[in-house]
Amino acid sequence: MFRPSHFAAVALFALFASVVFGITQRETPRRMIRYGLYCFVLFVGSAIVISWLMFLIAR
Amino acid sequence: MASTQDKKPEAAQGFVYLPLIAGWLVPGAGHFLLRKWGRGALLALSILGMFSVGIAMQGKLYAGAHDILEMLGLAGDLGNGLLYIVSRAAGWGSDQVTITTGDYGTRFIVVAGLLNVIAAVDAHNLRTGRKA
């Protein structure tokens, strides 16, 4: 059984989803890569920010 | 004047919905039919990867539609096409979720299905010339 940490799960999710978003939502390879990276950073970044917010609220 | 007609490729012959259906049944197959090898391979890798990780995390495959949430989950799972049917036949994802990663796995499987639908629609758009 595969038991990744929470962050590893977020990173894997972001990686797979960003690849599909990049390829399907843009037309040229260059723009696909840029949009994929943008989505990846947004996925992981928002997970980190929301995690910190929840941590501070729960204190 | 640049019109939408200028973007139409050789298309217009053969069954227009073939890439859509093939892409739904097998991740990336719609793009392979259109000879977009790189895009198809990356899409197949991502969708198969997400689905496999979901199964490996002991995610659950939705089998029935007893309430609205299960119905939505089933709709997402069905987006995986043949992957869903093969996994159900093999008995994967049939255990009750008892651990947190199993719950994440269930979401991975549903999202893999939704991403596969997006990829199949993209293949259809390429086929019809709506996308270059």
N, CA and C atoms of all chains as a GROMACS GRO file, in nm:
protein
  573
    1MET      N    1   0.084  -0.121   0.000
    1MET     CA    2   0.000   0.000   0.000
    1MET      C    3   0.087   0.125   0.000
    2PHE      N    4   0.043   0.224  -0.071
    2PHE     CA    5   0.118   0.350  -0.084
    2PHE      C    6   0.060   0.452   0.015
    3ARG      N    7   0.145   0.498   0.107
    3ARG     CA    8   0.096   0.595   0.208
    3ARG      C    9   0.184   0.720   0.207
    4PRO      N   10   0.160   0.810   0.114
    4PRO     CA   11   0.241   0.932   0.108
    4PRO      C   12   0.205   1.027   0.222
    5SER      N   13   0.297   1.120   0.252
    5SER     CA   14   0.264   1.224   0.350
    5SER      C   15   0.160   1.317   0.288
    6HIS      N   16   0.101   1.403   0.367
    6HIS     CA   17  -0.001   1.494   0.315
    6HIS      C   18   0.059   1.584   0.206
    7PHE      N   19   0.181   1.632   0.231
    7PHE     CA   20   0.242   1.722   0.133
    7PHE      C   21   0.276   1.647   0.004
    8ALA      N   22   0.323   1.523   0.017
    8ALA     CA   23   0.354   1.445  -0.104
    8ALA      C   24   0.226   1.421  -0.185
    9ALA      N   25   0.116   1.397  -0.114
    9ALA     CA   26  -0.013   1.376  -0.183
    9ALA      C   27  -0.053   1.503  -0.259
   10VAL      N   28  -0.035   1.618  -0.194
   10VAL     CA   29  -0.067   1.746  -0.259
   10VAL      C   30   0.021   1.766  -0.382
   11ALA      N   31   0.151   1.738  -0.367
   11ALA     CA   32   0.245   1.758  -0.477
   11ALA      C   33   0.211   1.666  -0.596
   12LEU      N   34   0.178   1.541  -0.566
   12LEU     CA   35   0.142   1.447  -0.674
   12LEU      C   36   0.015   1.493  -0.744
   13PHE      N   37  -0.084   1.530  -0.666
   13PHE     CA   38  -0.211   1.578  -0.721
   13PHE      C   39  -0.186   1.699  -0.812
   14ALA      N   40  -0.107   1.794  -0.760
   14ALA     CA   41  -0.079   1.917  -0.835
   14ALA      C   42  -0.004   1.886  -0.965
   15LEU      N   43   0.090   1.793  -0.957
   15LEU     CA   44   0.169   1.757  -1.076
   15LEU      C   45   0.080   1.700  -1.186
   16PHE      N   46   0.001   1.599  -1.152
   16PHE     CA   47  -0.083   1.535  -1.253
   16PHE      C   48  -0.188   1.632  -1.310
   17ALA      N   49  -0.253   1.705  -1.222
   17ALA     CA   50  -0.358   1.797  -1.268
   17ALA      C   51  -0.299   1.910  -1.353
   18SER      N   52  -0.181   1.959  -1.314
   18SER     CA   53  -0.120   2.070  -1.388
   18SER      C   54  -0.079   2.029  -1.529
   19VAL      N   55  -0.030   1.906  -1.542
   19VAL     CA   56   0.009   1.858  -1.676
   19VAL      C   57  -0.114   1.857  -1.768
   20VAL      N   58  -0.226   1.803  -1.716
   20VAL     CA   59  -0.348   1.797  -1.799
   20VAL      C   60  -0.401   1.937  -1.828
   21PHE      N   61  -0.403   2.024  -1.727
   21PHE     CA   62  -0.451   2.161  -1.749
   21PHE      C   63  -0.364   2.232  -1.852
   22GLY      N   64  -0.232   2.218  -1.838
   22GLY     CA   65  -0.141   2.287  -1.930
   22GLY      C   66  -0.165   2.245  -2.074
   23ILE      N   67  -0.177   2.114  -2.096
   23ILE     CA   68  -0.192   2.063  -2.234
   23ILE      C   69  -0.328   2.099  -2.292
   24THR      N   70  -0.432   2.091  -2.210
   24THR     CA   71  -0.567   2.109  -2.265
   24THR      C   72  -0.612   2.256  -2.273
   25GLN      N   73  -0.554   2.342  -2.191
   25GLN     CA   74  -0.605   2.478  -2.185
   25GLN      C   75  -0.526   2.580  -2.268
   26ARG      N   76  -0.413   2.539  -2.323
   26ARG     CA   77  -0.332   2.630  -2.405
   26ARG      C   78  -0.297   2.562  -2.538
   27GLU      N   79  -0.256   2.645  -2.637
   27GLU     CA   80  -0.238   2.590  -2.771
   27GLU      C   81  -0.093   2.563  -2.811
   28THR      N   82   0.000   2.647  -2.768
   28THR     CA   83   0.139   2.626  -2.809
   28THR      C   84   0.218   2.560  -2.695
   29PRO      N   85   0.319   2.480  -2.730
   29PRO     CA   86   0.397   2.411  -2.625
   29PRO      C   87   0.453   2.506  -2.520
   30ARG      N   88   0.503   2.619  -2.563
   30ARG     CA   89   0.562   2.714  -2.468
   30ARG      C   90   0.457   2.762  -2.367
   31ARG      N   91   0.339   2.796  -2.418
   31ARG     CA   92   0.232   2.845  -2.330
   31ARG      C   93   0.177   2.731  -2.244
   32MET      N   94   0.181   2.609  -2.296
   32MET     CA   95   0.137   2.493  -2.216
   32MET      C   96   0.225   2.476  -2.093
   33ILE      N   97   0.358   2.486  -2.116
   33ILE     CA   98   0.452   2.468  -2.005
   33ILE      C   99   0.433   2.579  -1.902
   34ARG      N  100   0.420   2.702  -1.950
   34ARG     CA  101   0.404   2.815  -1.858
   34ARG      C  102   0.276   2.802  -1.778
   35TYR      N  103   0.168   2.764  -1.844
   35TYR     CA  104   0.040   2.752  -1.773
   35TYR      C  105   0.042   2.634  -1.676
   36GLY      N  106   0.108   2.524  -1.717
   36GLY     CA  107   0.121   2.408  -1.628
   36GLY      C  108   0.198   2.445  -1.502
   37LEU      N  109   0.308   2.517  -1.520
   37LEU     CA  110   0.387   2.560  -1.403
   37LEU      C  111   0.306   2.653  -1.315
   38TYR      N  112   0.232   2.744  -1.378
   38TYR     CA  113   0.148   2.839  -1.305
   38TYR      C  114   0.045   2.763  -1.219
   39CYS      N  115  -0.020   2.662  -1.279
   39CYS     CA  116  -0.120   2.583  -1.205
   39CYS      C  117  -0.054   2.508  -1.090
   40PHE      N  118   0.064   2.450  -1.117
   40PHE     CA  119   0.133   2.374  -1.014
   40PHE      C  120   0.165   2.462  -0.893
   41VAL      N  121   0.220   2.580  -0.922
   41VAL     CA  122   0.256   2.673  -0.814
   41VAL      C  123   0.130   2.715  -0.738
   42LEU      N  124   0.021   2.741  -0.810
   42LEU     CA  125  -0.104   2.781  -0.743
   42LEU      C  126  -0.159   2.669  -0.654
   43PHE      N  127  -0.156   2.546  -0.706
   43PHE     CA  128  -0.205   2.431  -0.628
   43PHE      C  129  -0.126   2.418  -0.498
   44VAL      N  130   0.006   2.407  -0.513
   44VAL     CA  131   0.092   2.382  -0.396
   44VAL      C  132   0.093   2.505  -0.304
   45GLY      N  133   0.105   2.623  -0.365
   45GLY     CA  134   0.108   2.747  -0.286
   45GLY      C  135  -0.018   2.765  -0.205
   46SER      N  136  -0.133   2.744  -0.268
   46SER     CA  137  -0.259   2.765  -0.193
   46SER      C  138  -0.274   2.660  -0.084
   47ALA      N  139  -0.225   2.538  -0.107
   47ALA     CA  140  -0.232   2.435  -0.002
   47ALA      C  141  -0.148   2.476   0.118
   48ILE      N  142  -0.029   2.533   0.091
   48ILE     CA  143   0.059   2.576   0.201
   48ILE      C  144  -0.005   2.692   0.278
   49VAL      N  145  -0.057   2.790   0.204
   49VAL     CA  146  -0.118   2.907   0.269
   49VAL      C  147  -0.239   2.865   0.353
   50ILE      N  148  -0.325   2.782   0.296
   50ILE     CA  149  -0.445   2.739   0.370
   50ILE      C  150  -0.407   2.654   0.492
   51SER      N  151  -0.302   2.573   0.477
   51SER     CA  152  -0.257   2.492   0.590
   51SER      C  153  -0.211   2.580   0.706
   52TRP      N  154  -0.134   2.684   0.674
   52TRP     CA  155  -0.088   2.776   0.778
   52TRP      C  156  -0.207   2.849   0.842
   53LEU      N  157  -0.303   2.889   0.760
   53LEU     CA  158  -0.422   2.957   0.813
   53LEU      C  159  -0.496   2.865   0.911
   54MET      N  160  -0.514   2.740   0.872
   54MET     CA  161  -0.584   2.646   0.960
   54MET      C  162  -0.505   2.623   1.088
   55PHE      N  163  -0.374   2.616   1.075
   55PHE     CA  164  -0.288   2.597   1.193
   55PHE      C  165  -0.305   2.714   1.290
   56LEU      N  166  -0.305   2.837   1.235
   56LEU     CA  167  -0.316   2.955   1.321
   56LEU      C  168  -0.455   2.967   1.382
   57ILE      N  169  -0.559   2.931   1.306
   57ILE     CA  170  -0.696   2.937   1.358
   57ILE      C  171  -0.715   2.834   1.470
   58ALA      N  172  -0.653   2.718   1.453
   58ALA     CA  173  -0.673   2.609   1.550
   58ALA      C  174  -0.600   2.633   1.682
   59ARG      N  175  -0.505   2.728   1.683
   59ARG     CA  176  -0.427   2.751   1.806
   59ARG      C  177  -0.509   2.819   1.914
   60MET      N  178  -0.896   3.857  -4.369
   60MET     CA  179  -0.976   3.842  -4.248
   60MET      C  180  -0.960   3.700  -4.195
   61ALA      N  181  -0.924   3.692  -4.070
   61ALA     CA  182  -0.906   3.560  -4.009
   61ALA      C  183  -1.039   3.510  -3.954
   62SER      N  184  -1.089   3.407  -4.013
   62SER     CA  185  -1.215   3.352  -3.964
   62SER      C  186  -1.189   3.215  -3.902
   63THR      N  187  -1.291   3.161  -3.838
   63THR     CA  188  -1.275   3.030  -3.777
   63THR      C  189  -1.258   2.921  -3.882
   64GLN      N  190  -1.302   2.951  -4.005
   64GLN     CA  191  -1.290   2.852  -4.112
   64GLN      C  192  -1.144   2.828  -4.149
   65ASP      N  193  -1.060   2.933  -4.129
   65ASP     CA  194  -0.918   2.919  -4.162
   65ASP      C  195  -0.851   2.814  -4.076
   66LYS      N  196  -0.903   2.795  -3.952
   66LYS     CA  197  -0.839   2.703  -3.858
   66LYS      C  198  -0.878   2.558  -3.883
   67LYS      N  199  -0.980   2.535  -3.964
   67LYS     CA  200  -1.026   2.397  -3.983
   67LYS      C  201  -0.921   2.316  -4.057
   68PRO      N  202  -0.880   2.204  -3.997
   68PRO     CA  203  -0.779   2.121  -4.060
   68PRO      C  204  -0.838   2.034  -4.168
   69GLU      N  205  -0.766   1.928  -4.200
   69GLU     CA  206  -0.814   1.836  -4.303
   69GLU      C  207  -0.944   1.770  -4.259
   70ALA      N  208  -0.970   1.761  -4.129
   70ALA     CA  209  -1.088   1.702  -4.065
   70ALA      C  210  -1.204   1.670  -4.158
   71ALA      N  211  -1.323   1.685  -4.107
   71ALA     CA  212  -1.447   1.671  -4.184
   71ALA      C  213  -1.466   1.538  -4.253
   72GLN      N  214  -1.371   1.446  -4.241
   72GLN     CA  215  -1.396   1.314  -4.297
   72GLN      C  216  -1.376   1.210  -4.186
   73GLY      N  217  -1.451   1.102  -4.196
   73GLY     CA  218  -1.446   1.002  -4.089
   73GLY      C  219  -1.540   1.039  -3.977
   74PHE      N  220  -1.538   0.956  -3.874
   74PHE     CA  221  -1.628   0.974  -3.761
   74PHE      C  222  -1.570   1.080  -3.666
   75VAL      N  223  -1.635   1.194  -3.658
   75VAL     CA  224  -1.583   1.309  -3.583
   75VAL      C  225  -1.567   1.279  -3.435
   76TYR      N  226  -1.653   1.195  -3.381
   76TYR     CA  227  -1.651   1.171  -3.237
   76TYR      C  228  -1.556   1.059  -3.194
   77LEU      N  229  -1.484   1.001  -3.291
   77LEU     CA  230  -1.394   0.889  -3.258
   77LEU      C  231  -1.287   0.929  -3.154
   78PRO      N  232  -1.215   1.043  -3.172
   78PRO     CA  233  -1.116   1.081  -3.070
   78PRO      C  234  -1.178   1.104  -2.933
   79LEU      N  235  -1.299   1.158  -2.931
   79LEU     CA  236  -1.368   1.183  -2.804
   79LEU      C  237  -1.395   1.051  -2.731
   80ILE      N  238  -1.449   0.956  -2.804
   80ILE     CA  239  -1.485   0.827  -2.744
   80ILE      C  240  -1.359   0.748  -2.707
   81ALA      N  241  -1.262   0.745  -2.800
   81ALA     CA  242  -1.136   0.673  -2.773
   81ALA      C  243  -1.063   0.735  -2.654
   82GLY      N  244  -1.063   0.869  -2.648
   82GLY     CA  245  -0.997   0.938  -2.538
   82GLY      C  246  -1.063   0.912  -2.405
   83TRP      N  247  -1.194   0.895  -2.409
   83TRP     CA  248  -1.266   0.863  -2.284
   83TRP      C  249  -1.236   0.720  -2.241
   84LEU      N  250  -1.239   0.627  -2.336
   84LEU     CA  251  -1.218   0.486  -2.301
   84LEU      C  252  -1.074   0.459  -2.255
   85VAL      N  253  -0.978   0.515  -2.327
   85VAL     CA  254  -0.836   0.494  -2.293
   85VAL      C  255  -0.768   0.631  -2.284
   86PRO      N  256  -0.717   0.669  -2.168
   86PRO     CA  257  -0.654   0.801  -2.154
   86PRO      C  258  -0.545   0.825  -2.259
   87GLY      N  259  -0.555   0.937  -2.328
   87GLY     CA  260  -0.453   0.974  -2.429
   87GLY      C  261  -0.480   0.920  -2.567
   88ALA      N  262  -0.571   0.822  -2.579
   88ALA     CA  263  -0.594   0.757  -2.709
   88ALA      C  264  -0.649   0.855  -2.813
   89GLY      N  265  -0.730   0.950  -2.770
   89GLY     CA  266  -0.785   1.049  -2.863
   89GLY      C  267  -0.675   1.130  -2.929
   90HIS      N  268  -0.574   1.167  -2.850
   90HIS     CA  269  -0.462   1.244  -2.904
   90HIS      C  270  -0.374   1.156  -2.992
   91PHE      N  271  -0.358   1.030  -2.953
   91PHE     CA  272  -0.278   0.938  -3.036
   91PHE      C  273  -0.342   0.923  -3.174
   92LEU      N  274  -0.475   0.915  -3.178
   92LEU     CA  275  -0.545   0.901  -3.307
   92LEU      C  276  -0.519   1.021  -3.397
   93LEU      N  277  -0.497   1.137  -3.333
   93LEU     CA  278  -0.473   1.260  -3.410
   93LEU      C  279  -0.323   1.284  -3.431
   94ARG      N  280  -0.244   1.183  -3.397
   94ARG     CA  281  -0.097   1.187  -3.412
   94ARG      C  282  -0.032   1.296  -3.328
   95LYS      N  283  -0.094   1.326  -3.215
   95LYS     CA  284  -0.032   1.418  -3.118
   95LYS      C  285   0.033   1.330  -3.013
   96TRP      N  286   0.146   1.269  -3.051
   96TRP     CA  287   0.208   1.166  -2.968
   96TRP      C  288   0.254   1.220  -2.832
   97GLY      N  289   0.322   1.334  -2.834
   97GLY     CA  290   0.375   1.389  -2.709
   97GLY      C  291   0.266   1.425  -2.611
   98ARG      N  292   0.167   1.499  -2.660
   98ARG     CA  293   0.056   1.539  -2.574
   98ARG      C  294  -0.018   1.417  -2.521
   99GLY      N  295  -0.042   1.320  -2.611
   99GLY     CA  296  -0.114   1.199  -2.572
   99GLY      C  297  -0.039   1.122  -2.464
  100ALA      N  298   0.093   1.111  -2.482
  100ALA     CA  299   0.173   1.036  -2.385
  100ALA      C  300   0.170   1.104  -2.248
  101LEU      N  301   0.184   1.236  -2.248
  101LEU     CA  302   0.183   1.308  -2.120
  101LEU      C  303   0.046   1.298  -2.051
  102LEU      N  304  -0.060   1.309  -2.131
  102LEU     CA  305  -0.195   1.297  -2.074
  102LEU      C  306  -0.217   1.157  -2.019
  103ALA      N  307  -0.176   1.055  -2.096
  103ALA     CA  308  -0.194   0.916  -2.051
  103ALA      C  309  -0.115   0.893  -1.922
  104LEU      N  310   0.008   0.943  -1.920
  104LEU     CA  311   0.094   0.924  -1.802
  104LEU      C  312   0.031   0.990  -1.679
  105SER      N  313  -0.019   1.111  -1.697
  105SER     CA  314  -0.076   1.185  -1.584
  105SER      C  315  -0.204   1.118  -1.532
  106ILE      N  316  -0.293   1.083  -1.624
  106ILE     CA  317  -0.422   1.027  -1.583
  106ILE      C  318  -0.404   0.885  -1.526
  107LEU      N  319  -0.324   0.804  -1.595
  107LEU     CA  320  -0.296   0.669  -1.544
  107LEU      C  321  -0.223   0.678  -1.410
  108GLY      N  322  -0.131   0.774  -1.401
  108GLY     CA  323  -0.056   0.794  -1.276
  108GLY      C  324  -0.149   0.830  -1.162
  109MET      N  325  -0.238   0.924  -1.187
  109MET     CA  326  -0.329   0.968  -1.081
  109MET      C  327  -0.422   0.854  -1.039
  110PHE      N  328  -0.472   0.781  -1.137
  110PHE     CA  329  -0.563   0.669  -1.107
  110PHE      C  330  -0.488   0.561  -1.029
  111SER      N  331  -0.366   0.528  -1.073
  111SER     CA  332  -0.288   0.422  -1.006
  111SER      C  333  -0.252   0.462  -0.863
  112VAL      N  334  -0.212   0.587  -0.846
  112VAL     CA  335  -0.180   0.634  -0.711
  112VAL      C  336  -0.305   0.624  -0.622
  113GLY      N  337  -0.420   0.660  -0.678
  113GLY     CA  338  -0.546   0.650  -0.602
  113GLY      C  339  -0.576   0.507  -0.559
  114ILE      N  340  -0.557   0.413  -0.651
  114ILE     CA  341  -0.580   0.271  -0.618
  114ILE      C  342  -0.477   0.223  -0.516
  115ALA      N  343  -0.349   0.265  -0.537
  115ALA     CA  344  -0.242   0.223  -0.445
  115ALA      C  345  -0.265   0.278  -0.305
  116MET      N  346  -0.332   0.392  -0.295
  116MET     CA  347  -0.362   0.452  -0.164
  116MET      C  348  -0.488   0.390  -0.103
  117GLN      N  349  -0.536   0.284  -0.164
  117GLN     CA  350  -0.657   0.213  -0.121
  117GLN      C  351  -0.781   0.302  -0.129
  118GLY      N  352  -0.787   0.380  -0.236
  118GLY     CA  353  -0.907   0.460  -0.261
  118GLY      C  354  -1.022   0.370  -0.301
  119LYS      N  355  -1.142   0.424  -0.285
  119LYS     CA  356  -1.262   0.344  -0.314
  119LYS      C  357  -1.318   0.380  -0.452
  120LEU      N  358  -1.363   0.278  -0.524
  120LEU     CA  359  -1.433   0.302  -0.650
  120LEU      C  360  -1.583   0.303  -0.620
  121TYR      N  361  -1.651   0.407  -0.661
  121TYR     CA  362  -1.795   0.414  -0.637
  121TYR      C  363  -1.867   0.311  -0.723
  122ALA      N  364  -1.956   0.236  -0.659
  122ALA     CA  365  -2.026   0.130  -0.732
  122ALA      C  366  -2.175   0.159  -0.747
  123GLY      N  367  -2.232   0.224  -0.649
  123GLY     CA  368  -2.376   0.250  -0.654
  123GLY      C  369  -2.405   0.398  -0.648
  124ALA      N  370  -2.532   0.431  -0.656
  124ALA     CA  371  -2.572   0.572  -0.651
  124ALA      C  372  -2.689   0.585  -0.553
  125HIS      N  373  -2.657   0.564  -0.425
  125HIS     CA  374  -2.763   0.566  -0.325
  125HIS      C  375  -2.798   0.708  -0.280
  126ASP      N  376  -2.702   0.797  -0.282
  126ASP     CA  377  -2.732   0.937  -0.250
  126ASP      C  378  -2.659   1.028  -0.349
  127ILE      N  379  -2.684   1.156  -0.337
  127ILE     CA  380  -2.634   1.251  -0.438
  127ILE      C  381  -2.480   1.253  -0.443
  128LEU      N  382  -2.415   1.241  -0.325
  128LEU     CA  383  -2.269   1.243  -0.323
  128LEU      C  384  -2.211   1.120  -0.392
  129GLU      N  385  -2.273   1.006  -0.368
  129GLU     CA  386  -2.227   0.883  -0.436
  129GLU      C  387  -2.250   0.893  -0.586
  130MET      N  388  -2.360   0.957  -0.622
  130MET     CA  389  -2.392   0.973  -0.764
  130MET      C  390  -2.284   1.059  -0.834
  131LEU      N  391  -2.244   1.166  -0.766
  131LEU     CA  392  -2.140   1.253  -0.823
  131LEU      C  393  -2.006   1.180  -0.830
  132GLY      N  394  -1.976   1.104  -0.724
  132GLY     CA  395  -1.852   1.025  -0.724
  132GLY      C  396  -1.851   0.923  -0.836
  133LEU      N  397  -1.966   0.858  -0.856
  133LEU     CA  398  -1.976   0.758  -0.963
  133LEU      C  399  -1.958   0.824  -1.100
  134ALA      N  400  -2.016   0.943  -1.116
  134ALA     CA  401  -2.002   1.015  -1.243
  134ALA      C  402  -1.854   1.045  -1.270
  135GLY      N  403  -1.782   1.089  -1.166
  135GLY     CA  404  -1.639   1.116  -1.179
  135GLY      C  405  -1.562   0.990  -1.212
  136ASP      N  406  -1.592   0.883  -1.141
  136ASP     CA  407  -1.522   0.755  -1.164
  136ASP      C  408  -1.545   0.704  -1.307
  137LEU      N  409  -1.667   0.720  -1.356
  137LEU     CA  410  -1.700   0.671  -1.491
  137LEU      C  411  -1.618   0.744  -1.598
  138GLY      N  412  -1.570   0.863  -1.565
  138GLY     CA  413  -1.485   0.938  -1.659
  138GLY      C  414  -1.357   0.863  -1.693
  139ASN      N  415  -1.320   0.766  -1.609
  139ASN     CA  416  -1.198   0.688  -1.634
  139ASN      C  417  -1.214   0.586  -1.746
  140GLY      N  418  -1.336   0.568  -1.795
  140GLY     CA  419  -1.359   0.478  -1.908
  140GLY      C  420  -1.327   0.333  -1.874
  141LEU      N  421  -1.244   0.270  -1.958
  141LEU     CA  422  -1.212   0.128  -1.940
  141LEU      C  423  -1.137   0.102  -1.809
  142LEU      N  424  -1.062   0.202  -1.762
  142LEU     CA  425  -0.989   0.186  -1.635
  142LEU      C  426  -1.086   0.151  -1.523
  143TYR      N  427  -1.200   0.218  -1.523
  143TYR     CA  428  -1.301   0.193  -1.419
  143TYR      C  429  -1.356   0.052  -1.432
  144ILE      N  430  -1.390   0.014  -1.554
  144ILE     CA  431  -1.451  -0.119  -1.576
  144ILE      C  432  -1.352  -0.230  -1.538
  145VAL      N  433  -1.226  -0.215  -1.584
  145VAL     CA  434  -1.123  -0.316  -1.554
  145VAL      C  435  -1.099  -0.325  -1.403
  146SER      N  436  -1.091  -0.209  -1.338
  146SER     CA  437  -1.066  -0.209  -1.193
  146SER      C  438  -1.180  -0.272  -1.116
  147ARG      N  439  -1.303  -0.242  -1.158
  147ARG     CA  440  -1.419  -0.303  -1.091
  147ARG      C  441  -1.415  -0.455  -1.110
  148ALA      N  442  -1.382  -0.497  -1.233
  148ALA     CA  443  -1.376  -0.641  -1.262
  148ALA      C  444  -1.267  -0.709  -1.179
  149ALA      N  445  -1.157  -0.636  -1.158
  149ALA     CA  446  -1.046  -0.694  -1.082
  149ALA      C  447  -1.070  -0.686  -0.931
  150GLY      N  448  -1.173  -0.615  -0.892
  150GLY     CA  449  -1.205  -0.605  -0.749
  150GLY      C  450  -1.124  -0.501  -0.676
  151TRP      N  451  -1.055  -0.412  -0.750
  151TRP     CA  452  -0.977  -0.306  -0.686
  151TRP      C  453  -1.071  -0.197  -0.635
  152GLY      N  454  -1.030  -0.132  -0.529
  152GLY     CA  455  -1.107  -0.019  -0.477
  152GLY      C  456  -1.243  -0.057  -0.422
  153SER      N  457  -1.257  -0.183  -0.382
  153SER     CA  458  -1.387  -0.225  -0.331
  153SER      C  459  -1.391  -0.229  -0.178
  154ASP      N  460  -1.271  -0.215  -0.115
  154ASP     CA  461  -1.267  -0.218   0.032
  154ASP      C  462  -1.320  -0.089   0.091
  155GLN      N  463  -1.372  -0.101   0.213
  155GLN     CA  464  -1.419   0.018   0.285
  155GLN      C  465  -1.298   0.103   0.324
  156VAL      N  466  -1.309   0.236   0.306
  156VAL     CA  467  -1.198   0.325   0.342
  156VAL      C  468  -1.190   0.338   0.493
  157THR      N  469  -1.072   0.304   0.548
  157THR     CA  470  -1.055   0.313   0.694
  157THR      C  471  -0.941   0.406   0.734
  158ILE      N  472  -0.861   0.449   0.635
  158ILE     CA  473  -0.748   0.536   0.668
  158ILE      C  474  -0.757   0.665   0.586
  159THR      N  475  -0.686   0.769   0.635
  159THR     CA  476  -0.692   0.900   0.569
  159THR      C  477  -0.644   0.893   0.425
  160THR      N  478  -0.533   0.823   0.402
  160THR     CA  479  -0.481   0.818   0.264
  160THR      C  480  -0.580   0.748   0.170
  161GLY      N  481  -0.660   0.657   0.226
  161GLY     CA  482  -0.762   0.592   0.145
  161GLY      C  483  -0.865   0.692   0.096
  162ASP      N  484  -0.899   0.786   0.182
  162ASP     CA  485  -0.993   0.892   0.143
  162ASP      C  486  -0.932   0.981   0.035
  163TYR      N  487  -0.804   1.013   0.050
  163TYR     CA  488  -0.734   1.090  -0.054
  163TYR      C  489  -0.735   1.010  -0.185
  164GLY      N  490  -0.710   0.879  -0.173
  164GLY     CA  491  -0.708   0.793  -0.291
  164GLY      C  492  -0.838   0.797  -0.368
  165THR      N  493  -0.950   0.798  -0.292
  165THR     CA  494  -1.083   0.806  -0.355
  165THR      C  495  -1.094   0.934  -0.438
  166ARG      N  496  -1.044   1.045  -0.383
  166ARG     CA  497  -1.048   1.174  -0.456
  166ARG      C  498  -0.957   1.168  -0.579
  167PHE      N  499  -0.842   1.106  -0.565
  167PHE     CA  500  -0.750   1.094  -0.680
  167PHE      C  501  -0.820   1.022  -0.795
  168ILE      N  502  -0.893   0.915  -0.762
  168ILE     CA  503  -0.959   0.836  -0.867
  168ILE      C  504  -1.068   0.920  -0.935
  169VAL      N  505  -1.147   0.992  -0.855
  169VAL     CA  506  -1.254   1.075  -0.913
  169VAL      C  507  -1.194   1.184  -1.001
  170VAL      N  508  -1.089   1.251  -0.951
  170VAL     CA  509  -1.029   1.360  -1.029
  170VAL      C  510  -0.961   1.306  -1.155
  171ALA      N  511  -0.902   1.186  -1.148
  171ALA     CA  512  -0.844   1.125  -1.269
  171ALA      C  513  -0.952   1.110  -1.376
  172GLY      N  514  -1.071   1.069  -1.334
  172GLY     CA  515  -1.183   1.056  -1.429
  172GLY      C  516  -1.222   1.190  -1.489
  173LEU      N  517  -1.227   1.293  -1.405
  173LEU     CA  518  -1.266   1.426  -1.455
  173LEU      C  519  -1.159   1.481  -1.550
  174LEU      N  520  -1.032   1.459  -1.516
  174LEU     CA  521  -0.923   1.504  -1.604
  174LEU      C  522  -0.928   1.429  -1.738
  175ASN      N  523  -0.967   1.301  -1.731
  175ASN     CA  524  -0.976   1.223  -1.855
  175ASN      C  525  -1.087   1.278  -1.946
  176VAL      N  526  -1.196   1.324  -1.885
  176VAL     CA  527  -1.303   1.383  -1.966
  176VAL      C  528  -1.253   1.512  -2.032
  177ILE      N  529  -1.178   1.594  -1.956
  177ILE     CA  530  -1.122   1.718  -2.012
  177ILE      C  531  -1.030   1.684  -2.130
  178ALA      N  532  -0.946   1.581  -2.112
  178ALA     CA  533  -0.853   1.541  -2.218
  178ALA      C  534  -0.928   1.491  -2.342
  179ALA      N  535  -1.035   1.415  -2.319
  179ALA     CA  536  -1.113   1.362  -2.432
  179ALA      C  537  -1.181   1.477  -2.508
  180VAL      N  538  -1.232   1.575  -2.435
  180VAL     CA  539  -1.296   1.690  -2.501
  180VAL      C  540  -1.191   1.770  -2.578
  181ASP      N  541  -1.069   1.778  -2.523
  181ASP     CA  542  -0.960   1.847  -2.594
  181ASP      C  543  -0.930   1.777  -2.726
  182ALA      N  544  -0.929   1.642  -2.723
  182ALA     CA  545  -0.904   1.566  -2.846
  182ALA      C  546  -1.016   1.595  -2.948
  183HIS      N  547  -1.138   1.605  -2.898
  183HIS     CA  548  -1.252   1.636  -2.988
  183HIS      C  549  -1.235   1.775  -3.049
  184ASN      N  550  -1.192   1.871  -2.967
  184ASN     CA  551  -1.170   2.007  -3.017
  184ASN      C  552  -1.059   2.010  -3.123
  185LEU      N  553  -0.957   1.930  -3.102
  185LEU     CA  554  -0.850   1.921  -3.202
  185LEU      C  555  -0.904   1.861  -3.332
  186ARG      N  556  -0.988   1.761  -3.317
  186ARG     CA  557  -1.045   1.691  -3.434
  186ARG      C  558  -1.133   1.784  -3.517
  187THR      N  559  -1.213   1.866  -3.446
  187THR     CA  560  -1.306   1.953  -3.518
  187THR      C  561  -1.238   2.082  -3.567
  188GLY      N  562  -1.115   2.105  -3.521
  188GLY     CA  563  -1.044   2.226  -3.563
  188GLY      C  564  -1.072   2.346  -3.475
  189ARG      N  565  -1.142   2.325  -3.365
  189ARG     CA  566  -1.169   2.434  -3.272
  189ARG      C  567  -1.042   2.475  -3.199
  190LYS      N  568  -0.948   2.380  -3.192
  190LYS     CA  569  -0.819   2.407  -3.129
  190LYS      C  570  -0.707   2.361  -3.222
  191ALA      N  571  -0.598   2.436  -3.223
  191ALA     CA  572  -0.486   2.400  -3.313
  191ALA      C  573  -0.399   2.293  -3.251
   0.00000   0.00000   0.00000
